[in-house]
Amino acid sequence: TPAQAIEKYNRDYLRHFLVRESRGEDFRFEWEALEDVHRFYNTLANTHLFTRTYLNVYNASTKAPSTGLQPEDKWITSRLYETIDTCTQAYNAFTPYKALQCLDEFVVEDLSRTYVKLVRERVQGKTRKALEQTLNHCMLSILRLLAPVAPHYAEAVYQDMRTPKLPESVHLLSLATPDRKRVDKKLNGEMQTVKEIAQACLALREEQKLRLRWPLEELVLEAGKRPVKTLEGVLARLCNVKKITHATAKPSGTGTYASRKLKDLTVYVNTNASQELKDEWEYMELRRRVQELRKQKNLQPAQVVTLRVQCNDPAFLSRFKKQ
C-alpha cells in the first residue's frame, strides 16, 4: 500500500516512483523499482556530501560558470544544459516520466560516476574555484528540475546550500531554463568516445589483473583519425595512464600490449611495469590502507594525523614521504 511505501522510504520517493512509472494507464507496483528510486537519491545525496565535505557549498548560483573551466567542467555543463532542455520539453509535453529518466542518467552516469570521479584530485588544486562553481551550479539546477516531483527533498538540500542571494525556497525559483548555446554536441560526442575507450581499458585491466588504481605507462589508440583531442587529459585520468599515443598501426616498440577492438579503433594497453612504476603501485596500496584506517576511526578530511610506517626500503619512504 502507499502507506507501507511511505513508511519504508518517504513520500517523495513514492511520488518519484509513481511519476517515473506512470504512462497514463494502470501499472504494477514493484518494490524493486522503488529501490531504484532510493539508489538515485542516495547517489545524489553522496554527490552533495562530497561537495559539502571538500568544497564550499555556499556559492551556488543560477548562472553557469564561465571562467577558468577545465575540459571536464565544460563537458558536464554541456551535458547539464542538454538534460535541462530534454527535461523541460518532457514537462511541457506532459510526459514527466521522460524527464526523470533523463535526470537519472545525468545524475548517476555523468555527474556521479564520471565527473565526481574525475575531479577528486582537484579539491586542493588551483582549479578548485571552477570546480566549486560547476558542481554547485549542477546541484542547484538538478534541485530545480526535481522540485515538482520531490518537493521535500529538493527543499531540504536547497536549504543546506542556499546563500543570501538566493530566494528563501527552491520553490520560489523558476524551473531550470534551457540554453542550447551551452550545449556542445561535439564535446559530448567526444566524451562518449572517451567513456567507451575507458570501458575497454578497464576490461583489459581486469583480464590482466591490473587494478585501476595502479598507474600504467601507456595507452595506444590505433585509428585512421585521432579519436580524442580536447579530452585527452580526461581519458588519461579515467584510464590512469601516464601517456596516450595515437597511432595508425599496431604498436611495434618495446612493451607488452593487451588489446581490444572497438567500432572505429583498437585500444592497446602497455602492461609492462618498471620497478619505479611498481613502487607507485605499492604506494597506492599503502594510501588505500591509510584511508581505510581513517574511515575506521571516523576521521574527517581536515583532521591531520601522525603516520608511522614500518618499511625495510628507506628509498621507497623517502620518495613518497611528501605525498
C-alpha positions as CSV (number, residue, x, y, z in Angstrom):
1,T,0.0,0.0,0.0
2,P,1.1,3.6,-0.3
3,A,1.3,3.8,3.5
4,Q,3.8,0.9,3.5
5,A,6.0,2.6,0.8
6,I,5.9,5.9,2.7
7,E,6.8,4.2,6.0
8,K,9.8,2.3,4.4
9,Y,11.0,5.3,2.4
10,N,9.1,8.6,2.2
11,R,6.5,10.5,0.3
12,D,9.0,12.0,-2.2
13,Y,10.3,8.5,-3.2
14,L,6.8,7.2,-3.7
15,R,5.8,10.3,-5.8
16,H,9.0,9.9,-7.8
17,F,8.2,6.2,-8.4
18,L,4.6,7.0,-9.5
19,V,5.7,9.7,-11.9
20,R,8.5,7.6,-13.4
21,E,6.4,4.5,-13.9
22,S,3.1,6.1,-15.0
23,R,2.2,6.2,-18.7
24,G,-1.5,7.2,-18.1
25,E,-2.5,3.6,-17.7
26,D,-2.6,1.0,-14.9
27,F,0.8,-0.4,-13.9
28,R,2.1,-2.9,-11.4
29,F,3.7,-1.8,-8.2
30,E,7.2,-3.3,-7.7
31,W,9.4,-2.8,-4.6
32,E,12.5,-3.3,-6.9
33,A,11.5,-0.2,-8.9
34,L,11.1,1.8,-5.6
35,E,14.6,0.6,-4.6
36,D,15.9,2.0,-7.9
37,V,14.5,5.4,-6.9
38,H,16.2,5.0,-3.5
39,R,19.5,4.4,-5.2
40,F,19.0,7.5,-7.4
41,Y,18.6,9.7,-4.3
42,N,21.4,8.0,-2.5
43,T,23.7,8.8,-5.4
44,L,22.5,12.4,-5.4
45,A,23.0,12.7,-1.6
46,N,26.5,11.3,-1.9
47,T,27.4,13.9,-4.5
48,H,26.0,16.7,-2.3
49,L,28.0,15.2,0.6
50,F,31.2,15.3,-1.5
51,T,30.6,19.0,-2.2
52,R,29.8,19.8,1.4
53,T,32.8,17.9,2.7
54,Y,35.6,19.0,0.4
55,L,34.3,22.3,-1.2
56,N,32.5,25.4,-0.4
57,V,28.8,24.6,-0.9
58,Y,27.6,28.1,-0.2
59,N,28.4,29.7,-3.6
60,A,25.7,28.1,-5.7
61,S,24.3,30.3,-8.5
62,T,21.6,30.0,-11.1
63,K,24.2,31.3,-13.6
64,A,26.5,28.8,-15.3
65,P,30.2,29.4,-14.6
66,S,32.3,30.5,-17.5
67,T,35.9,31.3,-16.3
68,G,38.7,29.0,-15.5
69,L,36.8,25.9,-16.6
70,Q,38.7,22.7,-17.3
71,P,37.6,20.4,-20.1
72,E,35.6,18.1,-17.8
73,D,33.8,21.2,-16.4
74,K,32.8,22.3,-19.9
75,W,31.6,18.8,-20.7
76,I,29.4,18.4,-17.6
77,T,28.0,21.9,-18.1
78,S,27.2,21.0,-21.7
79,R,25.5,17.7,-20.5
80,L,23.6,19.6,-17.8
81,Y,22.1,22.0,-20.3
82,E,21.3,19.2,-22.7
83,T,19.5,17.5,-19.8
84,I,17.7,20.7,-18.8
85,D,16.4,21.0,-22.4
86,T,15.2,17.4,-22.5
87,C,13.5,17.7,-19.1
88,T,11.8,21.0,-20.0
89,Q,10.4,19.5,-23.2
90,A,9.1,16.5,-21.3
91,Y,7.4,18.6,-18.6
92,N,5.8,20.8,-21.3
93,A,4.6,17.8,-23.2
94,F,3.0,16.3,-20.0
95,T,5.4,13.3,-20.1
96,P,7.3,13.9,-16.8
97,Y,8.5,10.2,-16.7
98,K,10.8,11.1,-19.6
99,A,12.2,14.0,-17.6
100,L,13.0,11.7,-14.7
101,Q,14.6,9.1,-17.0
102,C,16.9,11.7,-18.4
103,L,17.7,13.2,-15.0
104,D,18.5,9.7,-13.6
105,E,21.0,9.1,-16.4
106,F,22.7,12.5,-15.9
107,V,23.0,12.2,-12.1
108,V,24.1,8.6,-12.0
109,E,26.2,8.2,-15.1
110,D,27.6,11.6,-15.9
111,L,27.7,13.6,-12.6
112,S,28.5,10.9,-10.0
113,R,30.3,8.0,-11.9
114,T,32.2,10.2,-14.3
115,Y,32.6,13.9,-13.2
116,V,33.0,13.5,-9.5
117,K,35.4,10.6,-10.1
118,L,37.5,12.9,-12.3
119,V,37.7,15.9,-10.1
120,R,38.5,14.3,-6.7
121,E,42.2,15.3,-7.1
122,R,41.2,18.9,-7.8
123,V,39.7,19.8,-4.4
124,Q,43.0,21.2,-3.2
125,G,44.3,22.4,-6.5
126,K,44.4,25.7,-8.4
127,T,41.2,24.9,-10.3
128,R,39.2,24.4,-7.1
129,K,37.1,27.5,-7.6
130,A,35.9,26.5,-11.1
131,L,35.1,23.0,-9.7
132,E,33.1,24.5,-6.8
133,Q,31.1,26.7,-9.2
134,T,30.5,24.0,-11.7
135,L,29.4,21.3,-9.1
136,N,27.2,23.7,-7.2
137,H,25.5,25.0,-10.3
138,C,24.8,21.4,-11.4
139,M,23.3,20.6,-8.0
140,L,21.1,23.7,-7.9
141,S,19.9,23.0,-11.4
142,I,19.1,19.4,-10.5
143,L,17.1,20.5,-7.5
144,R,15.1,22.9,-9.6
145,L,14.2,20.1,-12.0
146,L,13.3,17.8,-9.2
147,A,11.3,20.2,-7.1
148,P,7.9,19.5,-8.9
149,V,8.3,15.7,-8.2
150,A,10.2,15.7,-4.9
151,P,9.4,19.0,-3.2
152,H,10.5,18.0,0.3
153,Y,13.9,16.5,-0.7
154,A,14.7,19.4,-3.1
155,E,13.9,21.9,-0.4
156,A,16.0,20.2,2.3
157,V,19.1,20.1,0.1
158,Y,18.4,23.6,-1.2
159,Q,18.3,25.0,2.4
160,D,21.6,23.2,3.1
161,M,23.3,25.1,0.2
162,R,21.3,28.4,0.0
163,T,23.2,31.7,0.0
164,P,21.6,35.1,0.9
165,K,21.5,35.9,-2.8
166,L,19.1,33.1,-3.5
167,P,15.3,33.1,-2.8
168,E,14.1,31.7,0.6
169,S,12.8,28.5,-1.0
170,V,13.7,26.4,-4.1
171,H,10.0,26.6,-5.0
172,L,10.4,30.4,-5.5
173,L,12.9,29.7,-8.3
174,S,11.7,29.0,-11.8
175,L,12.3,25.7,-13.5
176,A,15.9,25.5,-14.8
177,T,16.0,27.3,-18.1
178,P,17.3,25.7,-21.3
179,D,20.2,27.4,-23.1
180,R,21.1,25.5,-26.2
181,K,24.1,27.8,-26.8
182,R,25.8,26.0,-23.8
183,V,25.3,22.5,-25.4
184,D,28.4,21.4,-27.1
185,K,27.4,18.4,-29.1
186,K,30.9,17.8,-30.5
187,L,32.3,17.8,-26.9
188,N,29.5,15.5,-25.7
189,G,30.3,13.1,-28.6
190,E,34.0,13.1,-27.8
191,M,33.2,12.3,-24.2
192,Q,31.1,9.3,-25.3
193,T,34.1,8.0,-27.2
194,V,36.3,8.6,-24.1
195,K,33.8,6.6,-22.0
196,E,33.9,3.7,-24.5
197,I,37.7,3.7,-24.5
198,A,37.9,3.8,-20.7
199,Q,35.5,0.9,-20.5
200,A,37.7,-1.1,-22.9
201,C,40.7,-0.2,-20.9
202,L,39.0,-1.3,-17.7
203,A,38.1,-4.6,-19.3
204,L,41.8,-5.1,-20.3
205,R,42.9,-4.3,-16.8
206,E,40.6,-7.0,-15.4
207,E,41.9,-9.5,-17.9
208,Q,45.5,-8.7,-16.9
209,K,44.7,-8.5,-13.2
210,L,45.9,-4.8,-13.1
211,R,43.9,-2.7,-10.6
212,L,42.6,0.6,-11.8
213,R,44.4,2.5,-9.0
214,W,47.7,1.2,-10.4
215,P,49.1,3.7,-13.0
216,L,50.2,2.3,-16.3
217,E,52.8,3.7,-18.7
218,E,50.9,4.0,-21.9
219,L,47.6,3.7,-23.7
220,V,47.8,3.4,-27.5
221,L,44.8,4.3,-29.8
222,E,45.0,2.8,-33.3
223,A,42.7,4.7,-35.6
224,G,42.5,6.3,-39.0
225,K,42.0,9.7,-37.4
226,R,42.6,11.0,-34.0
227,P,39.5,9.9,-31.9
228,V,40.2,12.1,-28.8
229,K,41.6,15.7,-28.8
230,T,40.1,18.1,-26.3
231,L,39.5,15.4,-23.6
232,E,42.8,13.5,-23.9
233,G,43.7,14.5,-20.3
234,V,40.3,13.3,-19.1
235,L,40.9,10.0,-20.8
236,A,44.3,9.6,-19.2
237,R,42.8,10.1,-15.8
238,L,39.9,7.8,-16.3
239,C,42.3,5.0,-17.5
240,N,45.0,6.0,-15.1
241,V,47.8,6.0,-17.6
242,K,50.8,8.4,-17.9
243,K,50.8,8.7,-21.7
244,I,48.3,8.4,-24.6
245,T,49.7,7.7,-28.0
246,H,47.8,8.0,-31.2
247,A,48.8,5.6,-34.0
248,T,47.7,4.4,-37.4
249,A,49.2,0.9,-36.9
250,K,49.7,-1.7,-34.2
251,P,52.4,-0.6,-31.8
252,S,55.7,-2.3,-32.5
253,G,58.1,-0.8,-30.0
254,T,59.2,-2.2,-26.6
255,G,56.4,-3.3,-24.3
256,T,53.8,-6.0,-24.0
257,Y,50.4,-4.8,-25.2
258,A,46.9,-6.1,-24.4
259,S,44.3,-5.1,-27.0
260,R,40.6,-4.7,-27.5
261,K,38.8,-3.8,-30.8
262,L,36.1,-1.1,-30.7
263,K,33.9,0.1,-33.6
264,D,36.3,2.6,-35.2
265,L,39.6,2.0,-33.3
266,T,41.7,-0.5,-31.4
267,V,42.8,0.1,-27.8
268,Y,46.2,-1.1,-26.6
269,V,47.4,-1.1,-23.0
270,N,51.1,-1.4,-22.2
271,T,51.2,-3.9,-19.4
272,N,54.9,-3.7,-18.8
273,A,55.9,-2.1,-15.4
274,S,59.3,-0.8,-14.4
275,Q,60.4,-1.0,-10.8
276,E,59.6,2.7,-10.4
277,L,56.1,2.1,-11.6
278,K,55.7,-0.9,-9.3
279,D,56.8,1.4,-6.4
280,E,53.9,3.6,-7.3
281,W,51.5,0.6,-7.2
282,E,52.8,-0.1,-3.7
283,Y,52.3,3.5,-2.7
284,M,48.7,3.4,-4.0
285,E,48.0,0.3,-1.9
286,L,49.5,2.0,1.2
287,R,47.4,5.1,0.6
288,R,44.3,2.9,0.3
289,R,45.1,1.2,3.6
290,V,45.6,4.5,5.4
291,Q,42.2,5.7,4.1
292,E,40.6,2.6,5.4
293,L,42.2,3.2,8.9
294,R,41.0,6.8,8.8
295,K,37.5,5.6,8.0
296,Q,37.5,3.1,10.9
297,K,38.5,5.9,13.3
298,N,35.7,8.3,11.8
299,L,38.3,10.9,11.0
300,Q,37.3,13.9,8.9
301,P,39.4,15.0,5.9
302,A,40.6,18.1,7.7
303,Q,41.9,16.2,10.7
304,V,45.7,15.7,10.5
305,V,47.3,12.6,12.0
306,T,50.8,11.3,12.5
307,L,51.6,8.3,10.3
308,R,54.2,5.7,11.3
309,V,55.2,3.2,8.6
310,Q,57.4,0.2,9.2
311,C,59.3,-0.5,6.0
312,N,62.6,-2.1,5.0
313,D,63.1,0.1,2.0
314,P,64.2,3.6,3.0
315,A,64.3,4.8,-0.6
316,F,60.6,4.0,-1.0
317,L,59.7,6.0,2.1
318,S,61.9,8.9,1.0
319,R,60.3,9.0,-2.4
320,F,56.7,9.1,-1.2
321,K,57.1,10.9,2.1
322,K,55.7,14.2,1.0
323,Q,52.7,12.5,-0.6
